[in-house]
Amino acid sequence: MNKATEAKRWDHNTLIRFIPRFNELKEQARGGVPACLDLDPTSDSPIWTLHNELRDALAEGGWLGSWDDKVISPLAFACYEDPGKIDELCGRDIAAIIHYHMLKNMVCEGHFGAMVFSGQIERMLERVRKLGTSSMDS
């Protein structure tokens, strides 16, 4: 979707290290740990700590390029409606969609939390694991 003129190699470990932490957060939420359910982005709840660390990892890895909202927004919605579509995404689109979900929270409070607890973010990170160290455009 969002192709660069030259494919960039990436270190997938920077992102997949978050998978166990998202799993743990979901388990805590299922167990009724109230701090996990705090959707206020100004709080220091576990979800926002994880949000900020993931955002920083995306930025430090150089994966936050420009993307077209007219492309990414429908793609994110299509992946929500049919999680199998995630298996068709390239690394660049995964990074753009995760970033989209982070930014969407500014206009729709609770959006990022909903994407975490629905499993969308974790599925995308699992796709990153499958892609391995291939180019972002694979």
N, CA, C and O of each residue as an XYZ file, in Angstrom:
552
protein
N       0.814     -1.198      0.000
C       0.000      0.000      0.000
C       0.860      1.266      0.000
O       0.782      2.087     -0.914
N       1.651      1.401      1.005
C       2.417      2.622      1.207
C       3.876      2.320      0.892
O       4.698      2.211      1.802
N       4.205      2.183     -0.392
C       5.520      1.693     -0.806
C       6.548      2.814     -0.857
O       6.253      3.923     -1.303
N       7.741      2.517     -0.402
C       8.867      3.429     -0.520
C       9.635      3.056     -1.785
O       9.463      1.961     -2.320
N      10.473      3.958     -2.256
C      11.236      3.652     -3.462
C      12.247      2.552     -3.192
O      12.601      1.799     -4.099
N      12.708      2.454     -1.977
C      13.673      1.419     -1.624
C      13.185      0.703     -0.373
O      12.842      1.343      0.621
N      13.155     -0.606     -0.423
C      12.673     -1.375      0.726
C      13.627     -1.207      1.901
O      14.846     -1.277      1.738
N      13.072     -0.989      3.072
C      13.877     -0.821      4.279
C      13.871     -2.127      5.072
O      12.824     -2.760      5.205
N      15.011     -2.532      5.594
C      15.102     -3.705      6.454
C      14.756     -3.259      7.871
O      15.037     -2.126      8.263
N      14.164     -4.130      8.607
C      13.792     -3.745      9.969
C      14.075     -4.859     10.938
O      14.155     -6.030     10.567
N      14.227     -4.473     12.191
C      14.470     -5.432     13.254
C      13.132     -5.715     13.920
O      12.662     -4.928     14.743
N      12.521     -6.840     13.564
C      11.194     -7.163     14.067
C      11.186     -7.380     15.584
O      10.140     -7.247     16.218
N      12.333     -7.709     16.166
C      12.389     -7.942     17.618
C      12.002     -6.709     18.423
O      11.507     -6.817     19.545
N      12.232     -5.541     17.842
C      11.874     -4.302     18.522
C      10.382     -4.245     18.811
O       9.960     -3.679     19.820
N       9.582     -4.833     17.922
C       8.127     -4.815     18.108
C       7.591     -6.086     18.752
O       6.694     -6.017     19.592
N       8.125     -7.246     18.372
C       7.526     -8.474     18.900
C       7.782     -8.649     20.391
O       7.120     -9.458     21.041
N       8.723     -7.911     20.932
C       8.960     -8.001     22.382
C       7.749     -7.504     23.178
O       7.654     -7.749     24.380
N       6.837     -6.817     22.516
C       5.642     -6.313     23.190
C       4.540     -7.364     23.308
O       3.620     -7.200     24.110
N       4.615     -8.436     22.527
C       3.543     -9.442     22.508
C       3.253    -10.001     23.904
O       2.091    -10.006     24.310
N       4.259    -10.475     24.660
C       3.950    -11.006     25.995
C       3.350     -9.951     26.929
O       2.546    -10.271     27.804
N       3.744     -8.715     26.737
C       3.210     -7.654     27.601
C       1.755     -7.371     27.290
O       0.970     -7.107     28.201
N       1.375     -7.422     26.009
C      -0.032     -7.256     25.658
C      -0.843     -8.438     26.178
O      -1.961     -8.255     26.660
N      -0.290     -9.653     26.088
C      -0.968    -10.837     26.632
C      -1.206    -10.668     28.132
O      -2.303    -10.925     28.629
N      -0.179    -10.240     28.837
C      -0.285    -10.054     30.286
C      -1.336     -9.008     30.630
O      -2.116     -9.186     31.565
N      -1.354     -7.924     29.876
C      -2.325     -6.860     30.112
C      -3.752     -7.370     29.913
O      -4.642     -7.054     30.703
N      -3.969     -8.154     28.865
C      -5.304     -8.709     28.622
C      -5.709     -9.669     29.733
O      -6.868     -9.680     30.149
N      -4.774    -10.469     30.215
C      -5.076    -11.401     31.315
C      -5.426    -10.641     32.595
O      -6.347    -11.023     33.318
N      -4.694     -9.573     32.867
C      -4.998     -8.771     34.052
C      -6.383     -8.143     33.940
O      -7.126     -8.084     34.919
N      -6.721     -7.683     32.760
C      -8.037     -7.073     32.549
C      -9.140     -8.107     32.736
O     -10.174     -7.819     33.340
N      -8.916     -9.324     32.212
C      -9.902    -10.397     32.398
C     -10.053    -10.741     33.873
O     -11.129    -11.127     34.328
N      -8.955    -10.594     34.614
C      -8.979    -10.882     36.043
C      -9.544     -9.755     36.878
O      -9.638     -9.868     38.100
N      -9.924     -8.664     36.223
C     -10.569     -7.565     36.930
C      -9.629     -6.555     37.563
O     -10.039     -5.816     38.458
N      -8.380     -6.504     37.121
C      -7.452     -5.501     37.647
C      -7.867     -4.144     37.072
O      -7.681     -3.900     35.880
N      -8.425     -3.261     37.903
C      -8.997     -2.008     37.404
C      -8.008     -1.102     36.657
O      -8.401     -0.420     35.710
N      -6.744     -1.082     37.064
C      -5.784     -0.189     36.420
C      -5.611     -0.504     34.945
O      -5.278      0.382     34.158
N      -5.829     -1.740     34.566
C      -5.687     -2.135     33.160
C      -6.776     -1.539     32.299
O      -6.605     -1.362     31.093
N      -7.883     -1.235     32.917
C      -9.033     -0.745     32.165
C      -9.107      0.771     32.125
O     -10.053      1.326     31.565
N      -8.125      1.455     32.711
C      -8.100      2.914     32.742
C      -7.810      3.427     31.339
O      -6.692      3.285     30.843
N      -8.798      4.015     30.704
C      -8.649      4.474     29.334
C      -8.210      5.929     29.235
O      -8.138      6.478     28.136
N      -7.915      6.558     30.367
C      -7.461      7.940     30.369
C      -5.987      7.988     29.960
O      -5.127      7.500     30.694
N      -5.688      8.578     28.781
C      -4.300      8.570     28.300
C      -3.344      9.407     29.145
O      -2.131      9.326     28.953
N      -3.859     10.203     30.068
C      -2.967     10.984     30.930
C      -2.588     10.215     32.188
O      -1.781     10.689     32.987
N      -3.164      9.033     32.365
C      -2.856      8.237     33.549
C      -1.574      7.452     33.346
O      -1.037      7.387     32.240
N      -1.095      6.864     34.418
C       0.098      6.015     34.298
C      -0.293      4.540     34.385
O       0.465      3.712     34.891
N      -1.480      4.231     33.887
C      -1.954      2.849     33.904
C      -1.116      1.999     32.959
O      -0.457      2.533     32.067
N      -1.135      0.689     33.143
C      -0.327     -0.199     32.300
C      -0.588     -0.045     30.799
O       0.343     -0.140     30.000
N      -1.833      0.188     30.414
C      -2.113      0.297     28.978
C      -1.433      1.520     28.377
O      -0.969      1.472     27.238
N      -1.371      2.614     29.130
C      -0.760      3.826     28.571
C       0.753      3.775     28.632
O       1.432      4.365     27.792
N       1.280      3.079     29.616
C       2.725      2.862     29.645
C       3.125      2.058     28.409
O       4.091      2.392     27.723
N       2.375      1.001     28.138
C       2.640      0.158     26.975
C       2.442      0.937     25.673
O       3.250      0.821     24.752
N       1.382      1.720     25.597
C       1.107      2.577     24.436
C       2.308      3.460     24.139
O       2.776      3.525     23.002
N       2.803      4.140     25.169
C       3.906      5.077     24.968
C       5.200      4.372     24.570
O       5.951      4.869     23.732
N       5.454      3.217     25.174
C       6.666      2.469     24.824
C       6.585      1.926     23.398
O       7.584      1.929     22.678
N       5.419      1.467     22.988
C       5.247      0.975     21.622
C       5.388      2.124     20.626
O       6.032      1.973     19.587
N       4.794      3.255     20.938
C       4.923      4.438     20.073
C       6.396      4.812     19.905
O       6.850      5.083     18.793
N       7.132      4.826     21.010
C       8.556      5.167     20.953
C       9.339      4.148     20.121
O      10.233      4.519     19.361
N       8.999      2.861     20.268
C       9.681      1.822     19.488
C       9.412      2.003     17.994
O      10.318      1.838     17.177
N       8.182      2.338     17.636
C       7.854      2.589     16.236
C       8.646      3.781     15.710
O       9.179      3.743     14.600
N       8.718      4.830     16.508
C       9.436      6.036     16.088
C      10.937      5.782     15.973
O      11.565      6.168     14.988
N      11.499      5.140     16.973
C      12.941      4.884     16.965
C      13.338      3.954     15.823
O      14.436      4.069     15.278
N      12.458      3.044     15.466
C      12.736      2.125     14.371
C      12.568      2.755     12.996
O      12.877      2.128     11.982
N      12.084      3.982     12.957
C      11.885      4.658     11.684
C      10.676      4.157     10.919
O      10.595      4.324      9.702
N       9.733      3.543     11.623
C       8.574      2.950     10.950
C       7.387      3.886     10.858
O       6.356      3.535     10.285
N       7.532      5.083     11.425
C       6.423      6.023     11.381
C       6.622      7.012     10.243
O       6.938      8.181     10.465
N       6.437      6.537      9.047
C       6.517      7.415      7.890
C       5.168      8.057      7.645
O       4.230      7.877      8.421
N       5.080      8.792      6.579
C       3.786      9.376      6.249
C       2.907      8.295      5.635
O       3.398      7.391      4.959
N       1.633      8.393      5.873
C       0.686      7.453      5.298
C      -0.594      8.197      5.001
O      -0.898      9.214      5.625
N      -1.327      7.694      4.062
C      -2.550      8.314      3.587
C      -3.731      7.789      4.399
O      -4.058      6.603      4.342
N      -4.360      8.677      5.149
C      -5.498      8.278      5.985
C      -6.629      7.683      5.149
O      -7.376      6.832      5.633
N      -6.758      8.121      3.909
C      -7.815      7.593      3.041
C      -7.561      6.133      2.678
O      -8.475      5.428      2.251
N      -6.317      5.681      2.849
C      -5.974      4.286      2.593
C      -5.943      3.503      3.902
O      -6.523      2.421      3.999
N      -5.268      4.050      4.903
C      -5.054      3.322      6.158
C      -6.334      3.173      6.970
O      -6.560      2.113      7.553
N      -7.166      4.186      7.027
C      -8.402      4.098      7.815
C      -9.300      2.955      7.330
O      -9.723      2.136      8.146
N      -9.606      2.870      6.025
C     -10.421      1.724      5.571
C      -9.717      0.383      5.752
O     -10.365     -0.629      6.019
N      -8.388      0.374      5.607
C      -7.642     -0.870      5.788
C      -7.714     -1.328      7.242
O      -7.886     -2.516      7.517
N      -7.583     -0.381      8.167
C      -7.698     -0.713      9.594
C      -9.090     -1.258      9.896
O      -9.226     -2.237     10.630
N     -10.117     -0.635      9.341
C     -11.486     -1.094      9.565
C     -11.694     -2.492      8.960
O     -12.332     -3.351      9.569
N     -11.152     -2.705      7.767
C     -11.289     -4.017      7.120
C     -10.629     -5.106      7.965
O     -11.150     -6.216      8.066
N      -9.483     -4.789      8.572
C      -8.792     -5.767      9.430
C      -9.574     -6.032     10.707
O      -9.538     -7.142     11.239
N     -10.277     -5.025     11.198
C     -11.106     -5.214     12.385
C     -12.289     -6.121     12.051
O     -12.633     -7.022     12.817
N     -12.897     -5.873     10.910
C     -14.047     -6.670     10.480
C     -13.648     -8.105     10.128
O     -14.399     -9.044     10.390
N     -12.467     -8.270      9.536
C     -11.979     -9.583      9.115
C     -10.505     -9.705      9.514
O      -9.621     -9.366      8.728
N     -10.237    -10.190     10.740
C      -8.849    -10.284     11.216
C      -7.925    -11.091     10.301
O      -6.707    -10.935     10.385
N      -8.460    -11.937      9.443
C      -7.639    -12.688      8.511
C      -6.889    -11.798      7.532
O      -5.858    -12.195      6.989
N      -7.403    -10.597      7.307
C      -6.746     -9.658      6.396
C      -5.386     -9.215      6.933
O      -4.523     -8.786      6.166
N      -5.196     -9.320      8.240
C      -3.911     -8.934      8.835
C      -2.783     -9.771      8.238
O      -1.664     -9.284      8.077
N      -3.076    -11.027      7.910
C      -2.055    -11.914      7.350
C      -1.616    -11.516      5.944
O      -0.664    -12.080      5.405
N      -2.301    -10.557      5.359
C      -1.941    -10.085      4.017
C      -1.124     -8.796      4.061
O      -0.637     -8.329      3.031
N      -0.975     -8.220      5.262
C      -0.322     -6.913      5.385
C       1.195     -6.994      5.322
O       1.799     -7.974      5.759
N       1.797     -5.949      4.773
C       3.249     -5.809      4.815
C       3.604     -5.042      6.097
O       2.732     -4.464      6.746
N       4.857     -5.047      6.440
C       5.308     -4.388      7.667
C       4.988     -2.907      7.724
O       4.614     -2.386      8.775
N       5.134     -2.232      6.598
C       4.861     -0.789      6.561
C       3.395     -0.511      6.902
O       3.089      0.421      7.645
N       2.495     -1.329      6.351
C       1.072     -1.117      6.627
C       0.730     -1.454      8.077
O      -0.112     -0.793      8.685
N       1.369     -2.465      8.626
C       1.135     -2.804     10.032
C       1.537     -1.635     10.916
O       0.788     -1.237     11.807
N       2.727     -1.083     10.668
C       3.188      0.060     11.456
C       2.221      1.230     11.325
O       1.907      1.893     12.314
N       1.749      1.485     10.107
C       0.817      2.597      9.881
C      -0.508      2.367     10.604
O      -1.068      3.298     11.183
N      -1.010      1.138     10.575
C      -2.290      0.862     11.236
C      -2.152      0.958     12.761
O      -3.026      1.513     13.427
N      -1.073      0.427     13.306
C      -0.885      0.536     14.755
C      -0.803      2.008     15.150
O      -1.406      2.431     16.136
N      -0.057      2.775     14.375
C       0.048      4.213     14.661
C      -1.314      4.898     14.511
O      -1.667      5.768     15.307
N      -2.064      4.507     13.503
C      -3.414      5.037     13.294
C      -4.281      4.798     14.542
O      -4.982      5.699     15.001
N      -4.222      3.572     15.081
C      -5.020      3.265     16.276
C      -4.571      4.114     17.466
O      -5.396      4.506     18.290
N      -3.297      4.395     17.560
C      -2.792      5.239     18.644
C      -3.316      6.665     18.502
O      -3.763      7.269     19.477
N      -3.260      7.194     17.292
C      -3.715      8.569     17.057
C      -5.232      8.690     17.155
O      -5.750      9.708     17.613
N      -5.929      7.669     16.731
C      -7.397      7.681     16.749
C      -7.925      7.889     18.164
O      -9.016      8.425     18.355
N      -7.146      7.464     19.150
C      -7.570      7.617     20.536
C      -7.753      9.087     20.917
O      -8.496      9.394     21.850
N      -7.084      9.996     20.206
C      -7.210     11.423     20.521
C      -8.595     11.959     20.170
O      -9.055     12.923     20.781
N      -9.262     11.348     19.197
C     -10.598     11.811     18.812
C     -11.699     10.848     19.251
O     -12.883     11.186     19.212
N     -11.308      9.668     19.661
C     -12.274      8.665     20.100
C     -11.705      7.977     21.347
O     -11.029      6.952     21.254
N     -11.990      8.559     22.503
C     -11.423      8.043     23.748
C     -11.738      6.568     23.922
O     -12.885      6.141     23.790
N     -10.709      5.806     24.217
C     -10.881      4.381     24.426
C     -10.595      3.541     23.197
O     -10.608      2.312     23.268
N     -10.333      4.203     22.047
C     -10.113      3.452     20.807
C      -8.910      2.514     20.921
O      -9.014      1.335     20.584
N      -7.776      3.024     21.391
C      -6.587      2.185     21.487
C      -6.836      1.017     22.438
O      -6.468     -0.119     22.137
N      -7.447      1.286     23.564
C      -7.763      0.213     24.509
C      -8.656     -0.839     23.882
O      -8.461     -2.035     24.098
N      -9.633     -0.399     23.107
C     -10.526     -1.345     22.434
C      -9.752     -2.216     21.447
O     -10.032     -3.408     21.320
N      -8.791     -1.635     20.757
C      -7.999     -2.400     19.790
C      -7.066     -3.380     20.506
O      -6.789     -4.466     19.998
N      -6.589     -2.989     21.681
C      -5.751     -3.898     22.473
C      -6.590     -5.065     22.960
O      -6.223     -6.223     22.759
N      -7.718     -4.767     23.603
C      -8.517     -5.819     24.228
C      -9.278     -6.672     23.221
O      -9.719     -7.772     23.552
N      -9.437     -6.176     21.991
C     -10.055     -7.008     20.947
C      -9.019     -7.943     20.303
O      -9.378     -8.862     19.567
N      -7.749     -7.702     20.585
C      -6.691     -8.543     20.040
C      -6.079     -8.025     18.746
O      -5.168     -8.654     18.207
N      -6.556     -6.894     18.234
C      -6.050     -6.366     16.965
C      -4.555     -6.047     17.016
O      -3.807     -6.440     16.120
N      -4.124     -5.349     18.040
C      -2.713     -4.950     18.126
C      -1.838     -6.199     18.233
O      -0.812     -6.302     17.560
N      -2.236     -7.124     19.060
C      -1.468     -8.363     19.243
C      -1.386     -9.157     17.930
O      -0.323     -9.682     17.599
N      -2.488     -9.251     17.183
C      -2.477     -9.968     15.903
C      -1.509     -9.320     14.923
O      -0.820    -10.005     14.167
N      -1.468     -7.998     14.946
C      -0.553     -7.294     14.050
C       0.897     -7.537     14.443
O       1.764     -7.690     13.583
N       1.154     -7.573     15.732
C       2.509     -7.865     16.188
C       2.892     -9.309     15.852
O       4.050     -9.587     15.540
N       1.928    -10.220     15.915
C       2.196    -11.610     15.510
C       2.525    -11.663     14.015
O       3.374    -12.450     13.597
N       1.863    -10.839     13.218
C       2.169    -10.766     11.781
C       3.601    -10.273     11.596
O       4.319    -10.763     10.724
N       4.017     -9.311     12.408
C       5.390     -8.827     12.356
C       6.350     -9.983     12.640
O       7.386    -10.113     11.988
N       5.998    -10.820     13.620
C       6.840    -11.975     13.932
C       6.968    -12.895     12.706
O       8.057    -13.381     12.401
N       5.851    -13.127     12.010
C       5.882    -13.987     10.827
C       6.724    -13.391      9.696
O       7.413    -14.108      8.970
N       6.653    -12.073      9.565
C       7.438    -11.421      8.521
C       8.932    -11.499      8.818
O       9.756    -11.487      7.903
N       9.275    -11.577     10.106
C      10.678    -11.648     10.477
C      11.437    -10.414     10.075
O      10.923     -9.301     10.187
N      12.642    -10.591      9.614
C      13.485     -9.461      9.277
C      13.413     -9.107      7.792
O      14.311     -8.463      7.250
N      12.343     -9.534      7.152
C      12.176     -9.185      5.739
C      11.983     -7.674      5.620
O      11.895     -6.975      6.629
N      11.918     -7.186      4.418
C      11.751     -5.746      4.252
C      10.372     -5.330      4.739
O       9.468     -6.156      4.858
N      10.225     -4.056      5.016
C       8.943     -3.535      5.476
C       7.877     -3.671      4.416
O       6.688     -3.663      4.734
N       8.267     -3.794      3.182
C       7.312     -3.821      2.077
C       6.919     -5.228      1.668
O       6.165     -5.407      0.711
N       7.426     -6.238      2.386
C       7.103     -7.634      2.048
C       5.705     -7.978      2.495
O       5.254     -9.106      2.298
